[in-house]
Amino acid sequence: MYLLKKCIISLFVCTAISGAVISVGMMKNMPVFKNSEKNVIVIDPGHGGGDPGKVGVDGSLEKDINLAISQYLKKELQDKNYKVIMTREKDTGLYDESDTNKKIADLHKRIEIMNQSDVKLVVSIHQNSFTGESSKGAQVFYQSTSEEGKKFAGIMQKKIASCINDGNHRIEKANSDYYILKNSSPVAIIVECGFLSNPQEAALLSDDKYQKKMSSAIAQGISEYIQKEAH
């Protein structure tokens, strides 16, 4: 009888422990609902296909750097449990060969993707360039009439500055002409990650470690904006 009781108690303890382990494992795999898939983010790697964008002083192409940073950003956001939509995932333009104005067709298609009903935010990734080689530093642009865009851009500009820590003193900038910003229904920003006309920054922007660092900063900026908006 004593042995029977001991076996029953041991079985109960083992079951309880197993249940606890399963529960902990389940909790680890549970989604973080504050950053859940209801927060759909569109990542827009600028240019692509026959449109290279800016050409760096080292021969690097903006379209390639945009896509590389965007792909790292996609992974960063998915790891945070966001749902991500990419306007492009390879070196192609968003147009048909039969389109007479491929640039306009490309922009229209990007806006069509961005303006889906469940999209929360749009982040368009680009690189900058200037006639002089001294200009450098990331800068974030927002639609001049959008208060939320201004707020999002401000958070993003500060987050990139603190994460990259390169002494960049640029501030977020309003714009009333950029097609993407004017025609995006969700809150949208354009992140110009750096200047391809600056030799040092062009080299950094082509480096995968720096691209990951930049994508991490942008992902943190997105999370911070959404967290602040929720309160």
SVG drawing of the C-alpha trace seen along z (x, -y; Angstrom):
<svg xmlns="http://www.w3.org/2000/svg" viewBox="-9 -71 45 73">
<polyline fill="none" stroke="black" stroke-width="0.4" points="0.0,0.0 2.8,-2.3 4.6,-1.6 1.4,-2.3 0.9,-5.6 4.5,-6.5 4.1,-5.7 0.9,-7.8 2.6,-10.8 5.6,-10.4 3.4,-10.3 1.5,-13.4 4.7,-15.3 6.2,-14.3 3.0,-15.3 2.9,-18.7 6.5,-19.3 6.0,-18.3 2.9,-20.6 5.0,-23.5 7.7,-22.9 5.2,-22.8 3.5,-25.9 6.8,-27.8 7.7,-26.6 4.3,-27.7 4.7,-31.1 8.0,-31.6 6.4,-31.0 3.4,-33.1 3.1,-36.2 3.7,-39.6 0.3,-41.1 1.5,-44.7 3.6,-44.2 1.2,-41.7 0.4,-41.1 -2.3,-43.8 0.7,-46.1 1.4,-45.6 4.5,-47.4 5.3,-48.1 9.0,-48.3 9.7,-50.0 13.2,-49.5 13.5,-52.4 14.2,-52.0 15.1,-48.6 15.3,-47.0 16.3,-49.5 16.3,-52.3 19.5,-52.2 18.8,-55.3 21.9,-57.1 25.3,-55.8 28.0,-56.0 31.5,-57.5 32.7,-53.9 30.3,-52.6 27.7,-51.2 24.1,-51.4 21.4,-52.8 18.9,-50.1 21.1,-47.3 21.8,-49.0 18.1,-49.9 17.2,-46.2 19.9,-44.9 18.9,-47.2 15.2,-46.4 15.8,-42.7 17.6,-43.0 14.9,-45.3 12.2,-42.7 13.9,-40.1 14.3,-42.5 10.6,-43.3 9.5,-39.7 11.6,-38.8 9.6,-41.4 6.4,-39.7 5.3,-42.3 3.8,-41.4 5.9,-42.8 5.0,-43.6 7.8,-44.4 7.1,-46.4 9.9,-44.4 12.2,-41.5 14.6,-41.4 16.2,-43.6 13.1,-44.4 11.0,-47.5 7.3,-47.5 6.3,-48.0 5.5,-46.0 7.8,-46.2 4.8,-47.5 4.4,-50.6 5.2,-53.7 6.3,-55.6 7.9,-52.9 8.8,-55.4 5.1,-56.5 3.9,-52.9 6.4,-51.8 5.3,-54.5 1.6,-53.8 2.2,-50.1 4.1,-51.0 1.3,-53.2 -1.2,-50.4 0.7,-48.1 1.1,-50.7 -2.6,-51.7 -4.0,-48.3 -6.5,-48.6 -4.6,-46.8 -1.3,-48.7 -0.1,-50.5 3.1,-52.3 5.2,-52.7 9.0,-53.0 10.7,-53.8 14.4,-53.1 16.7,-55.3 20.2,-56.7 21.2,-60.3 23.7,-62.1 25.1,-65.6 27.5,-67.4 30.1,-67.8 31.7,-64.8 31.5,-66.3 27.8,-65.8 27.0,-62.8 24.5,-61.4 21.0,-59.8 18.0,-62.0 14.3,-61.2 11.6,-62.9 7.8,-63.2 4.8,-64.7 4.6,-68.3 0.9,-68.1 1.1,-65.0 1.4,-65.5 1.8,-61.8 4.4,-61.6 6.3,-64.4 6.1,-62.5 7.2,-59.2 10.1,-60.9 11.3,-62.7 11.4,-59.4 13.2,-57.7 15.8,-60.5 16.7,-60.4 16.8,-56.6 19.1,-56.3 21.4,-59.1 21.7,-57.3 22.2,-53.8 24.6,-54.7 26.4,-57.2 28.4,-58.9 27.9,-62.5 25.0,-63.2 23.2,-66.3 20.6,-66.3 17.0,-66.7 13.8,-65.2 12.6,-67.2 9.2,-68.1 8.6,-67.6 5.5,-68.4 6.6,-67.0 7.7,-63.3 5.2,-61.1 5.3,-58.3 4.7,-60.7 1.9,-62.6 0.0,-59.5 0.4,-57.1 -2.7,-56.7 -0.9,-55.2 1.7,-57.2 4.8,-57.2 8.4,-58.3 11.4,-58.1 14.7,-57.2 17.7,-58.4 20.3,-56.2 23.4,-58.2 25.2,-59.8 26.7,-57.7 28.5,-60.8 30.6,-60.6 33.5,-58.1 33.5,-57.0 29.7,-56.7 29.4,-54.9 31.9,-52.3 29.9,-51.8 26.5,-51.6 27.9,-48.8 29.1,-46.8 26.7,-44.2 27.5,-44.8 26.7,-48.5 23.5,-47.6 22.4,-45.4 23.2,-48.1 21.1,-50.6 18.2,-48.2 18.3,-47.5 18.1,-51.3 15.1,-51.6 13.3,-48.7 13.8,-50.2 12.4,-53.5 9.3,-51.7 8.7,-49.9 9.2,-53.1 6.7,-55.0 4.1,-52.2 4.6,-51.9 4.2,-55.6 1.1,-55.8 -0.5,-53.0 -0.3,-55.0"/>
</svg>
